[in-house]
Structure formats: structure tokens, C-alpha cells
Amino acid sequence: MFDRIQTHWQTHLATATNRRRLNLAVLVIPATIWLFFFFVLPLLMVLLYSVLERGIYGGVNWQFTLSNYQRLLNPIYWGVLGRSLWLALFTTVACLLIGYPLAFFIASRPPQWRNTLLLLVIIPFWTNFLVRIYAWIIILRREGVINVLLSSLNLIDQPLDLLFNSFAVTIGLVYGYLPFMILPLYATIERFDFSLLDASQDLGANDLKTFVRIVLPLTLRGIVAGCLLVFIPAVGEFITPDILGGAKTIMMGNLVQNQFLGARHWPFGSVLSIVMIVIVLIPILIYFRIADEKLKAN
């Protein structure tokens, strides 16, 4: 009798385990197929194309070569890479300096005001990114809003060249990616215990010491998340420099676009894409390494 009951429960548990595995497989398999066809397979194709020769009329010629990687030694491409990293880094720092106070202000408001302020941050997403970037041409051009305002105030004699340079690209990047900094910062600061600020002041700490020793460490996770969300897409940006920078401010994204669509040099475009992938992976891997070490320490 006991053996029969034991066998029954073992069969029941095995059936339940198999059912859970089947349910898990039903959920995982579609996502796995999606990732394979739209992420892994394209990445493998890029790696393959990078070691093939360029076809006469575009595309690839199925002959192995490393000349595409040797072409990277040209200082011109290193200059474009340096400009891309610099603009992305400057954009990230600018978004942090602007977004942190805004996120702190929103999180410290009464609940009835937070949703309204967050809505103002999200509203730009309702408009096409391309349209928003084109709007900056109207603002920055020689007959634009800024030059007209400065001229009316007699602050300038000649219109300023604010368009088709690094300044215009930086303005466009900061404007486009600022919400990506504010939202993760707000999500972190919202959980912050503001009574710690009063306790710090009661213990004699000034505002700077309170920020450095209390606020900054407790909101560091949001800062890192916001910086990654801004820096990674900013490195590969090509729409903003193409519209606001013109031919004077070329970034890596423009170079990749030109190699695939203009020059039809798919192998070298693949090499440039691999370089950008490596650049993007470095901060992500560093972040996960630090997070893993902190998790083990705790």
C-alpha cells in the first residue's frame, strides 16, 4: 500500500515537473527564435562580411581578406571615432548635469504634481524624432529664433553660425536624450528617504557634504543607468549629426551609413559596425562586473 502511494506521488510530481518545463519552454522558445533571427544571425552576418572582399557593384565577394581591418589604421577613421566618443561623453555629462536636478525636483514634489511633470518629460516622445531635430534648424539657423532675439537685444551685429557644427550636434543630442537620463534618475530618487536630509543637517553637515555622502551614493544606480542609456545610443547616432552637423561633423553612425548605403562597401561597413559594438559593450561589461562584485560582497 505504501509503495503504491509513493509511486503515485512520484508519478504526480514528475508529471507536474514536466508540465512546468513545457510551460517554460512555450514561453522561452518564441523569444529565443526572435533573438536568434533578429540579433544573433545578423551579428554573425556582420562578422562574416567583415572578412570578405567588396563586390564590384556592391555587396560582397566570397574571398577571405583582412584588408578591411587594416583600413582602420587610417587616422581619418580614428579622428571620426574620437569625435564620436567625445560628443557622446559630453552629451552624457550634460544630460546628467541637467537631468539630475530636474529628476530630484520632480521626485520631491507632491504626488499630484509628479505625474504632470513626468508627462512634460515624456511628451517629446509623442513627436517623431526626425521632426524634433528639424525643428532645431529653425531655431539655430542665421535667421532663426536665437539670432533674431540676440539681434533685437543689440547683443550681436552679425548672425551667429550656430548650425552645421559640433555645437548644433551637441544641442540636438542633449535635447534628444535628456529624457533617457531623467526617467531612470527619477525612478531611483523617488525611493529616496528625504528624511535623511533633515537628519544630516541636524548632525551639522552642510548641503555639499549631505549630497556627497548621502544623496549621491543612494542614487548612484540611477546615475549609472541613465549614463548608459544616453552614452550607448549617442555613440552610434547618425540622424542628428547628419541634419544639424552637415558634412563638418561626421560621427561613426554616419560613416557606417555611408559605407552601406552610399559607397556600398559592406565589408568595411561591417568592420565599423563591429568597432561600434565593441565600444558599446565595454561600458556594459564594466557595469555588470561592478554590479556582480557588489552583489557578492553583500
C-alpha positions in Angstrom: 0.0 0.0 0.0 2.8 2.4 1.0 4.7 1.6 -2.2 1.6 2.3 -4.3 1.1 5.7 -2.7 4.8 6.5 -3.1 4.7 5.5 -6.8 1.6 7.6 -7.3 3.1 10.7 -5.8 6.4 10.3 -7.7 4.4 10.0 -10.9 2.3 13.1 -10.0 5.5 15.1 -9.2 7.2 14.0 -12.4 4.1 15.0 -14.4 3.9 18.4 -12.6 7.6 19.0 -13.3 7.2 18.1 -17.0 4.2 20.4 -17.2 6.2 23.3 -15.7 9.1 22.6 -18.1 6.6 22.5 -21.0 5.1 25.8 -19.9 8.5 27.4 -19.5 9.5 26.1 -23.0 6.4 27.6 -24.5 7.3 31.0 -23.1 11.1 30.8 -23.8 11.1 29.3 -27.3 9.4 32.2 -29.2 11.8 34.7 -27.6 14.8 32.5 -28.4 13.7 32.2 -32.0 13.2 36.0 -32.2 16.6 36.7 -30.7 18.3 34.3 -33.0 16.9 35.6 -36.2 16.9 39.3 -35.4 20.0 39.6 -33.2 22.4 36.6 -33.3 22.1 35.8 -37.0 22.6 39.5 -38.2 25.6 39.8 -35.8 27.1 36.6 -37.3 26.5 38.0 -40.8 28.3 41.3 -39.9 31.2 39.3 -38.6 31.3 37.2 -41.8 31.1 40.2 -44.1 33.9 42.0 -42.3 36.4 39.4 -43.6 35.1 39.3 -47.2 36.1 41.3 -50.2 33.9 44.0 -51.6 31.9 43.1 -54.7 32.5 45.1 -57.9 29.0 46.6 -57.8 28.5 46.4 -54.0 27.7 43.6 -51.8 30.4 41.0 -51.1 32.8 38.8 -53.0 33.2 35.5 -51.1 37.0 35.8 -50.8 38.7 35.9 -47.4 40.7 39.1 -46.6 41.8 41.2 -43.6 42.3 44.3 -45.6 39.1 45.8 -44.2 40.6 45.7 -40.7 43.9 47.1 -42.0 42.0 50.1 -43.4 41.1 51.0 -39.8 44.7 52.2 -39.3 43.9 55.3 -41.4 44.0 58.3 -39.0 40.8 59.7 -40.6 38.7 56.9 -39.1 40.4 57.3 -35.7 39.5 61.0 -35.8 35.9 60.2 -36.5 35.9 57.7 -33.7 37.4 60.2 -31.3 34.8 62.8 -32.2 32.0 60.3 -31.7 33.3 59.3 -28.3 33.9 62.9 -27.3 30.4 64.1 -28.4 28.7 61.1 -26.7 30.7 61.6 -23.5 29.9 65.4 -23.5 26.3 64.7 -24.2 26.1 62.2 -21.3 27.7 64.6 -18.8 25.5 67.5 -20.0 22.4 65.3 -19.7 23.5 64.3 -16.2 24.1 67.9 -15.0 20.7 69.0 -16.4 18.7 65.9 -15.7 19.8 65.2 -12.1 18.4 68.5 -10.6 15.2 68.1 -12.7 14.7 64.5 -11.6 15.3 65.5 -8.0 12.9 68.4 -8.3 10.2 66.1 -9.8 10.6 63.4 -7.2 10.4 66.0 -4.3 7.1 67.5 -5.5 3.8 66.4 -4.1 2.3 63.3 -5.7 -0.4 65.3 -7.6 2.3 67.3 -9.4 4.7 64.4 -10.2 2.5 62.9 -12.9 2.1 66.3 -14.6 5.8 67.0 -14.6 6.7 63.5 -15.8 4.2 64.0 -18.6 6.1 67.1 -19.7 9.2 65.0 -19.9 7.5 62.2 -21.9 5.6 64.5 -24.3 8.5 64.9 -26.8 8.4 61.1 -27.4 4.9 61.6 -28.9 6.5 63.5 -31.8 8.7 61.9 -34.4 12.4 62.2 -33.6 13.2 63.4 -37.1 10.6 66.2 -36.8 12.0 67.4 -33.5 15.6 67.5 -34.9 14.4 69.5 -37.9 12.8 72.0 -35.6 16.2 72.9 -34.3 17.2 74.1 -37.8 14.5 76.8 -37.4 15.9 77.7 -34.0 19.6 77.7 -34.8 19.8 79.0 -38.4 21.1 82.5 -39.2 17.5 83.8 -39.5 16.4 81.6 -36.6 14.9 82.4 -33.2 18.2 82.7 -31.3 19.8 85.1 -33.8 16.7 87.2 -34.1 16.4 87.5 -30.3 20.1 88.4 -29.9 19.9 91.0 -32.7 16.8 92.6 -31.2 18.6 93.0 -27.9 21.6 94.5 -29.7 23.9 91.8 -28.4 25.3 90.9 -31.8 26.0 92.8 -35.0 26.1 89.8 -37.3 24.1 86.5 -37.1 26.0 83.7 -35.3 26.8 80.5 -37.2 25.1 78.1 -34.8 24.2 75.5 -37.4 26.2 72.7 -39.1 28.9 72.4 -36.5 29.6 70.4 -33.3 27.7 72.9 -31.2 24.5 72.2 -33.1 25.0 68.4 -32.9 25.6 68.6 -29.2 22.4 70.7 -28.6 20.5 68.1 -30.7 21.9 65.2 -28.8 21.3 66.6 -25.4 17.8 67.6 -26.3 17.0 64.2 -27.8 18.5 62.0 -25.0 17.7 64.1 -21.9 14.5 62.2 -21.1 16.6 59.0 -21.1 18.6 60.4 -18.2 15.7 62.0 -16.3 13.5 58.9 -16.1 15.9 56.4 -14.5 17.1 59.1 -12.2 13.6 59.8 -11.1 12.9 56.1 -10.6 15.8 56.0 -8.2 15.3 59.3 -6.4 11.6 58.6 -5.9 12.5 55.8 -3.5 14.9 58.0 -1.6 14.1 58.7 2.0 14.1 62.5 2.2 14.1 62.5 6.0 17.8 61.6 5.7 18.4 65.1 4.5 16.9 66.6 7.7 18.9 64.1 9.8 22.1 65.1 8.1 21.5 68.8 8.6 20.7 68.1 12.3 24.0 66.4 12.7 25.8 69.6 11.3 26.5 68.5 7.7 26.3 71.2 5.1 24.4 70.8 1.8 27.6 69.7 -0.2 28.6 67.1 2.4 25.0 65.8 2.6 24.9 65.4 -1.2 28.3 63.7 -1.5 27.9 61.3 1.4 24.2 60.5 1.4 22.3 61.5 -1.8 25.0 60.6 -4.3 25.7 57.1 -3.1 22.0 56.2 -2.7 21.2 57.4 -6.3 24.3 56.1 -7.9 22.4 53.2 -9.6 20.1 55.6 -11.4 23.1 57.7 -12.5 24.8 54.7 -14.0 21.6 53.5 -15.7 21.0 57.0 -17.1 24.5 57.4 -18.4 24.4 54.0 -20.2 21.0 54.9 -21.7 22.4 58.1 -23.1 26.0 57.2 -24.0 25.3 54.0 -25.9 22.8 55.4 -28.4 24.7 58.7 -28.7 27.9 57.0 -29.9 26.0 55.5 -32.8 23.8 58.5 -33.6 23.7 59.4 -37.3 20.4 61.4 -37.8 21.3 64.3 -35.5 24.9 64.9 -36.9 23.6 64.4 -40.5 20.9 67.1 -40.1 22.5 69.5 -37.7 26.2 68.9 -38.3 26.2 68.6 -42.1 29.5 67.5 -43.7 31.5 69.2 -41.0 30.6 66.9 -38.1 30.6 63.3 -39.1 30.2 60.6 -36.4 30.7 56.8 -36.6 27.0 56.3 -37.3 27.2 58.5 -40.4 30.3 56.6 -41.5 28.6 53.2 -41.2 25.5 54.6 -43.0 27.7 55.9 -45.8 29.6 52.7 -46.3 26.4 50.6 -46.5 24.1 52.9 -48.5 26.5 55.3 -50.3 29.7 53.6 -51.1 28.1 50.2 -50.9 31.2 48.8 -49.2 29.5 46.3 -47.0 32.7 44.6 -45.7 34.2 47.9 -44.4 30.8 49.0 -43.1 30.7 45.7 -41.1 34.1 46.4 -39.7 33.0 49.8 -38.5 29.8 48.2 -37.0 32.0 45.8 -35.1 34.0 48.6 -33.7 30.9 50.3 -32.5 29.6 47.1 -31.0 32.8 46.7 -29.0 32.7 50.3 -27.8 29.1 49.8 -26.6 29.9 46.5 -24.9 32.8 47.9 -22.9 30.7 50.2 -20.5 28.0 47.5 -20.3 30.5 44.8 -19.2 32.2 47.2 -16.7 28.8 47.9 -15.2 27.8 44.3 -14.9 31.3 43.4 -13.4 30.9 46.1 -10.7 27.3 45.1 -10.0 28.3 41.5 -9.7 31.2 42.3 -7.3 28.8 44.4 -5.1 26.3 41.6 -5.1 28.9 39.1 -4.0 30.1 41.5 -1.3 26.6 41.8 0.1 
